[in-house]
Amino acid sequence: MTEQRFRFVVSSAEEAVTVLRERLGENARVVSVRQVEGTGLARFLQAPKLEVIAEKSPAKPAAETPAAPEPPAGTEPPHFPEIAAAEPAPAGNPLARLLHAGGMSPQILARLRSESDWASLETLPPGAALARIGVALRERFRARPRRELGSRIAFLGSPGAGTTSALCKWLATEVFVRQRRGVVLKLDLDRANPGDALSVFCDALGVQCVRSIPDVPALAPNESLFIDVPGVLQGSAEETAELTTALDPLFTTARIMVINAAYDAALIKRSYEFAERTGCTHVVFTHLDELTQWGKLWDFLLGSSLTPLFLSTGPNIAGDLEENVFDAVLAQTFPEGGAQTAENIGK
């Protein structure tokens, strides 16, 4: 029988997973994923959407179902974050259950147990115990080496991560807050990287936007070059090699991996692995307004060499940018007391 093909547009990868399961069931196969943006300045005033094309094959008896074909060498099919089953809460330990409820992974909990006087923490009131844990997390966070940005900064990520919006937020902060100047390069790879809306935004800021490397002017001492890279499928060896080939001649001083924080931990981990392969130095988390459990970010903030640059909590290009990453994540991990804990341990 002929396969049925469906097209739908969603706001996030998590929504795509839900739609696939509800409308197409277990026999769905993703054919392609493409980022869809609005026109003009609307592209920056609302989050980009994802166009998904999927096929639904007729169900077959289990005995007749062939093995899944192997993907072509060097590539992987598009992936969406799976809704993983929740980890069981630690039994008989109120403090561990509280941390688990905040989204902290078993790995982080094990590290806290081994590096702190856990027995004494369990005897404290919850607020006091969280304050002590906050101090331990801050010490580990501050111990991570921080890298400087330099003056040639590339923003890259997968389709739908909000790479261009993240660049615009940082550019607006540089121009309005730090009184720095910059030049934007809208870089093309083998596929087009439409830049009309970005050009309009740059014009509004009084920032030059160019479309080719030869057009990049010499930078003044107070200027930076910001490079906007089209979304790259992280499982494609061909696109990864193309990206590296395009960036190397630009002598980038920093490469910023932009990651959708609403993705599940496994997919974020894959983004970090991609960042390592492409020489990234910094990380930006976007879509924080869609995140329900901020605690899952601790594994990445404490266990990676990437320097956290900022958090993006919405599509507003003139704001919704949080540079105090530690305090923001701590406050949102435990909304009822995390903000006060972050404030107290910062004194």
Phi, psi and omega in degrees: 000153183285138178288143177266135181247136183232148176234133175211156181244130182230168183271338183205167178294324178297320177295323179298318178301315181297314181297317179302315183289319184287321186267325187246347177073203186280349184264018182277147175223125180285127180266316181203157176227131181221135177285134181241123180243161176286188179253155178060213182290344178300337179295338181255347182267353175218152182293143177295153179251171180242128173266123183243130173246124183227157178243146176243115179269148176300141179294142179238154175301150185303324183291337184263356184286118181286161176294147181297135180292149177286139177292158177304151182302132176085003181228162173225149178290162177302142181240146168244151178294129177280149176277097186287150176295140184293140176292139178296140180293142178301133184275144171066023182218095185301320182293315178297322178294323178295315179294320178298319179297333177282358177100003181290139184281162175302329180294316178293320178298317179297321180294319178296321179298320185280335187255004180223168177279078189298323182300319179287327178298323182293341181272349184274157171300153184307317181298317180292322179295318179297323178297318179295318179294323177299321178296317181296319179294319180296318180299317179292321180296317180291335180285344178291134178294138179254135182259145177280154181281321187075201188244001179231101195238123179252137175252124180220159180178182180276162177303134179090356181283340182090037184296311182295320178298320178297318177300316182295320178299314181292320179298316179298321178294318179299316185285312187276323186267313185264356178058035177260159179249162182202169174233139180250131174249117176271099189275134174258143169254216178291339179252155183293147177235081186307136187230017183299311183295320178296322178297319178297317180297317179297320178300320180295329179272349185076031182249135179286135178238124182240162185245000180214154183298319179299339181276354180289121182282168173295136184274136174285165183303330183259014184250154175229153174258124179249124187250120178263119184251135177297155181303138183242131173289116190290342179271359183265113178296327181294314180291325177296315179295322179296319179297313180298318179298323181286325186274328185304317181291347182273355178051051182298139176267343177208140174236120187256119177274121180261124187233134174286111184290344180285347176293158179286167187299325181295319180287324175298320178300319178295324177295322177294321177296321176296320179300320178295319181292333184256013174072030180288150182243336185227166178223143173234130175260131179245175177060033179294338177291346178261357187274132180261328179235100181287340185300337181293344181285342184298324179304322185275324180290329185259344187243018182228157178276352179289135178275121177294127182265307176196169174249138178251115187254014178176175184276356182293115185285348179262004182195211179055038181234124182240112180274339178276078189296314184300306183299322181294316181290320179297316181297323183274342176295320178232082187304330184283335182219356185293324180296316179293322178297315179299320181293318183292315183285346177277352182277000000 
